[in-house]
């Protein structure tokens, strides 16, 4: 996934639900508290508000809950990507 705002950076999706996600990022330096999450393999930009930062771990809540179909697509894509 990518965190996008004025700039983009890569991150690792640690966990996800309809309401939010946990992300791992190399550095949070210069990262605002609101941004878009772009997940490779989907065309959606998911609006996020940061809930916490703990070192390189970030917790976000989604501005609008994910619909079931998008969540299923993300989880399924992550499963197959890790299986390779």
Secondary structure, 3 states (H helix, E strand, C coil): CEEECCCEEECEEEEECCCEEEEECCCCCCCCCEEEEECCCCCCEEEEEEEEEECCEEEEEECCCCCHHHHHHHHHHHHHHHHC
